[in-house]
Amino acid sequence: MTTLDPIIVDQLDGLLTGETTPITVLANASALLNDLMTDLNWAGFYLYNDKTGQLDLGPFQGKVACMHIQPGNGVVGTSYAQNAVLRVPNVHEFAGHIACDSASNAEIVVPLTVDNQVVAIMDIDSPTLDRFSENDEAILTKFGETLAAHLDTAALNTVY
């Protein structure tokens, strides 16, 4: 397993400096993850929709994905409900896992918090069991914090 290089956080910050459009920010963040991480089959975001109370598919890299996830359902919805990073070595052993892509075997999700509110979930899948390490979790948590610092809640709310 290849270890994620912490430089990805600095690359993200440099890439997003001065950008204010949320979809543009998230699209480039998903492309960066997909480009710099190995052994992935999906990297993207689910955005919380205040109007419907669910998580809607946002920018991503990978195969077609589930379009809506209820808070508390699956790995993404559980992460949102608990406001917690979840690193799942084997998604088939996660109660209530939503199989958007049957090739996914491991998953890591990171809540993005802006103004003390979870606005999105960063979701990364791999076809390899136990793909994500504690080091990956630490770097991706910092990546999520840096990404959230480039998001504007008011601008996110205009997406809907």
ChimeraX attribute file (.defattr): number of C-alpha atoms within 10 A of each C-alpha:
attribute: neighborCount
match mode: 1-to-1
recipient: residues
	/A:1	10
	/A:2	11
	/A:3	13
	/A:4	19
	/A:5	12
	/A:6	15
	/A:7	11
	/A:8	19
	/A:9	19
	/A:10	13
	/A:11	13
	/A:12	20
	/A:13	16
	/A:14	10
	/A:15	14
	/A:16	21
	/A:17	10
	/A:18	9
	/A:19	11
	/A:20	14
	/A:21	15
	/A:22	20
	/A:23	15
	/A:24	12
	/A:25	20
	/A:26	24
	/A:27	16
	/A:28	18
	/A:29	28
	/A:30	22
	/A:31	16
	/A:32	17
	/A:33	22
	/A:34	20
	/A:35	12
	/A:36	12
	/A:37	16
	/A:38	14
	/A:39	14
	/A:40	21
	/A:41	18
	/A:42	24
	/A:43	26
	/A:44	25
	/A:45	27
	/A:46	27
	/A:47	23
	/A:48	27
	/A:49	17
	/A:50	11
	/A:51	8
	/A:52	11
	/A:53	11
	/A:54	18
	/A:55	23
	/A:56	18
	/A:57	18
	/A:58	20
	/A:59	19
	/A:60	24
	/A:61	22
	/A:62	16
	/A:63	11
	/A:64	10
	/A:65	15
	/A:66	13
	/A:67	11
	/A:68	17
	/A:69	21
	/A:70	17
	/A:71	18
	/A:72	15
	/A:73	16
	/A:74	18
	/A:75	25
	/A:76	30
	/A:77	24
	/A:78	20
	/A:79	25
	/A:80	28
	/A:81	15
	/A:82	12
	/A:83	16
	/A:84	16
	/A:85	22
	/A:86	19
	/A:87	22
	/A:88	20
	/A:89	19
	/A:90	17
	/A:91	23
	/A:92	16
	/A:93	10
	/A:94	12
	/A:95	10
	/A:96	14
	/A:97	15
	/A:98	17
	/A:99	14
	/A:100	12
	/A:101	16
	/A:102	9
	/A:103	13
	/A:104	20
	/A:105	21
	/A:106	21
	/A:107	26
	/A:108	26
	/A:109	28
	/A:110	26
	/A:111	27
	/A:112	28
	/A:113	19
	/A:114	17
	/A:115	11
	/A:116	7
	/A:117	12
	/A:118	19
	/A:119	23
	/A:120	27
	/A:121	28
	/A:122	27
	/A:123	21
	/A:124	28
	/A:125	24
	/A:126	23
	/A:127	18
	/A:128	18
	/A:129	15
	/A:130	17
	/A:131	23
	/A:132	23
	/A:133	16
	/A:134	10
	/A:135	13
	/A:136	19
	/A:137	18
	/A:138	14
	/A:139	18
	/A:140	23
	/A:141	19
	/A:142	17
	/A:143	25
	/A:144	23
	/A:145	17
	/A:146	17
	/A:147	21
	/A:148	22
	/A:149	15
	/A:150	21
	/A:151	23
	/A:152	15
	/A:153	16
	/A:154	9
	/A:155	13
	/A:156	18
	/A:157	15
	/A:158	8
	/A:159	11
	/A:160	11
